[in-house]
């Protein structure tokens, strides 16, 4: 049975740089209101379709007073190493937007309140003086469109399942998300990368009311440990989460393969080295009591032998 992580690695390798353009979407939405942004003001930000492929062109992403952000990007009482939105904290709205300062949450509507700095727009003169550690993605609440998104995970909770009792109850999860406007015109089975979330594909069947009302995640961006570190959770329990059984198996197999390669190299060195004669030019110095011209076996060139440890190579017919 092939581990699920192997499939995800293959999907990422295929989609990462050659197939999937970058897009933004919010899967668990929380409203963000920029209080000092004028009512009715809108901006179109030019964003590359792929940061490493300028020939793929650019697209325009609308920015407005009200935005959708991920629910996990705000905390009322954050940990010391939490670098996203919290009362008094500053973050940058990614993809050429502004730096905002959080004022807290509105108790009536539940929306997060913040203010923005006019001269902090990415690429603008003076924007570099704003040093922030957090960077979160967003979509404009006025322009984004709703979509049903299905998030797939491992089918079984154990790497070696024995029956239906080992099924993973969270192997598929459906969420109501908000997608950026460019995804409204995506074609059937079109593939794209949603920043911070993974690789998605539009459902092959048409779904009303939106042209892209259903999308499926066909692969994540990285492991849960790396995702926690990238999101600014270094040192937390999430970042130090233990490897699951599939990861342990892959690490163990990689170590075993590495040790086997080392043993084969050591065996080849011992068996391919021609036998030398004591006293012959280039041969080893004769020991006390040994006669000249006495043949010896092949020399062992193992690193362990030179360090005074038991050799790793065990030639079947020639002794060390």
HELIX and SHEET records of a PDB file:
HELIX    1   1 UNK A    4  UNK A   15  1                                  12    
HELIX    2   2 UNK A   54  UNK A   56  5                                   3    
HELIX    3   3 UNK A   71  UNK A   73  5                                   3    
HELIX    4   4 UNK A  118  UNK A  120  5                                   3    
HELIX    5   5 UNK A  127  UNK A  129  5                                   3    
HELIX    6   6 UNK A  164  UNK A  166  5                                   3    
HELIX    7   7 UNK A  181  UNK A  185  5                                   5    
HELIX    8   8 UNK A  224  UNK A  230  1                                   7    
HELIX    9   9 UNK A  245  UNK A  272  1                                  28    
HELIX   10  10 UNK A  303  UNK A  306  1                                   4    
SHEET    1   A 7 UNK A  21  UNK A  23  0                                        
SHEET    2   A 7 UNK A 191  UNK A 194  1                                        
SHEET    3   A 7 UNK A 198  UNK A 202 -1                                        
SHEET    4   A 7 UNK A 214  UNK A 219 -1                                        
SHEET    5   A 7 UNK A 145  UNK A 152  1                                        
SHEET    6   A 7 UNK A 172  UNK A 179 -1                                        
SHEET    7   A 7 UNK A  25  UNK A  26 -1                                        
SHEET    1   B 7 UNK A 134  UNK A 136  0                                        
SHEET    2   B 7 UNK A  90  UNK A  93  1                                        
SHEET    3   B 7 UNK A  99  UNK A 105 -1                                        
SHEET    4   B 7 UNK A 112  UNK A 116 -1                                        
SHEET    5   B 7 UNK A  29  UNK A  34  1                                        
SHEET    6   B 7 UNK A  66  UNK A  70 -1                                        
SHEET    7   B 7 UNK A 139  UNK A 140 -1                                        
SHEET    1   C 2 UNK A  43  UNK A  48  0                                        
SHEET    2   C 2 UNK A  58  UNK A  63 -1                                        
END                                                                             
